[in-house]
């Protein structure tokens, strides 16, 4: 029944003179998403609206599923498009639409007309009343409820007339690419994919770095991270995933530093390496999945020690979330089942039995001096052997 979609957005509408930049970015993201669908589509915008017109046959459910992953969209409205051939013809079209869309007529409705084209002979309120009267006459079992109707019948009068009554929720947020680019520290856990998703939802393009530690971590662990990146990339677009061999650095830290500080010192070197890659790739910050107090390396004292090595800002969108809240988002975006696969990543292999929870930056710096002989060389080797995987 449907050959077009009306796309609604929210925040973009308050961007003032820069709104067209965000609208154009959203159109580009929609175009990218629809490339994965069968069929040809024409995307165009008018004042405050974006429309998608199908120019060939298409799979309705497939198109909706892909649009539900485009940040910036708040509503996906399947619409009936008709030419302006007079009010009587419009009534016939609306009656046919309501009859086909709602076989069970035992419901309440409200007509909400919007006359964007002011030369239309009827005003919005007049359309509401006259169309409502027609529907009540044709479908006497239907009832009007102007406060909480079962069905909100929308009629938009533009160059053409658009009729719709269903609004499928989109993910919201801002179009990817309008907020710069940042580097996600991606592991095989539950948290970091969610963190990447949430920052991307604010319009940020995501690159990622994964620290691999063969033979202590298997190729299955690496594939798990690639699979997580693929799932996140459904929302963010292609992700450039940097795989860093971290084994020699971890073993050297394990050999030279106090074991209760292993996690913090390793984390500090991960941040250093991630920042180096971020700067080379013109990222404006780092993203982590840390939440205050979740583990020893995420206490306030530990986060201070980790932050101390970074020049770029570190974005932690999950900082105030508890684990259940993070799990709920991971289930929503489809990463949870992959995250809980039992393949260890490099963070969990070298965990101390009694990790320090209130590390002193001064003490950590002192103990990092034990690494001076070889650490710079090992870091450079890790950077030089960076494996780039383009995901999505």
Phi, psi and omega in degrees: 000332186257140175235359182216161175228138170261128183255124180257147174225168184240281186303326181304328183294346181252018184274004174061226185293341180269004186301323183299329179297316181288323177297316179297320178296321179295318177300320178295319179293322176296316179300317179296317181296321184283346175298335181277355182255151173289144178110166177248142185224144175249121182253126179214160182232150170232185184302112176074009183218146171238134181240145173240119178250126177283131180253007176202180177294149181207163177268110185303310183297322179296315180298315181298316181299321179288322179292330180291355178252009181262112178295139183110334179274127175256337180210137177245114186246109172293126187237151167264128181250130180221152176284158177280100180241027179101160186291324180299316179296322177298318179299317178300318181294317181293318179299314179298318179298311182296324180293319181282322185284331186227084180302324177272110185270002180280080185202169175257155181212166173215138176265129178234102181264145176229115184261084179287334177261107191286350179272006175292137190294337179253141174281167185302313181296325179292319176298316181304310184291314184292319179291321177300319180296319179298315182295322179293326180288318183283323182238080186296341179283346177280154180226151178270136172219107185277353183260307180225070182286152172293322183233126172259108180271111182261134176232116180251122181264105174235209175302322168247174180249131184246129182239128178203156179220358180244133174238108179274123184298137171262181184282346183075200179081205182235152181300135180300134180105345180275351184244020181087198184223145180218160184255119180269128170278102189258124175244187178270010182276188182280326194284311190295322175299323178295319179299316178298317178302314186290324177288321177298328179297338177269014174095008184269131173286137187250127159252168183215154174229136179236133181261112185257143184227066177290147001272005183288335171241140187272171174295336176294324177295320178295317179296325177301317179293320177299318179296321177296318179297322179297320180292317178295324182295341175298333179263324191263348191084181186306138178246129173272106184261118178264121179258117183252127175283111188254003188301308185296324178294315180297316180296322180292317177296319179299324181285324193258336191250157176302135188294332179291345180254006185305310186298316182294314182292319176299318180298321179298322179285329172299317180295320178299313182292316179300320180293323178298315178293320180300317181294321180293331183258014174062035172279151184257004180178172175251153178235131175230164180261026185287145177226132188305125173079004184293318174220175185301326182280003182238020170288165178302318179297319180293321179294324175298316180295323179290315182298333190298337183269356188257140170265321178287153176294149178248119182263127182233082185293343182263011192304327181254010181274147167268172189297321182296322178296320179293317179300319181298319178292319181297324176292320181297321185267358173085019180259346190299311185297326176287318183299328184271004174298140191277057176244118185291144170255177190293339181291325187272345183287320188254030181285133179287153178294323182229074183292146178291137181254344178231066183293146174265126179302321180298316180290319179300315178301318180300315183286334176292341177294339176296344185264357192302330186298319189232349192296321181297321179294318180294320178297317180296321177298318178299318179292321182291335181257020177305124176261121182262124176240123178269117187248134176107000000 
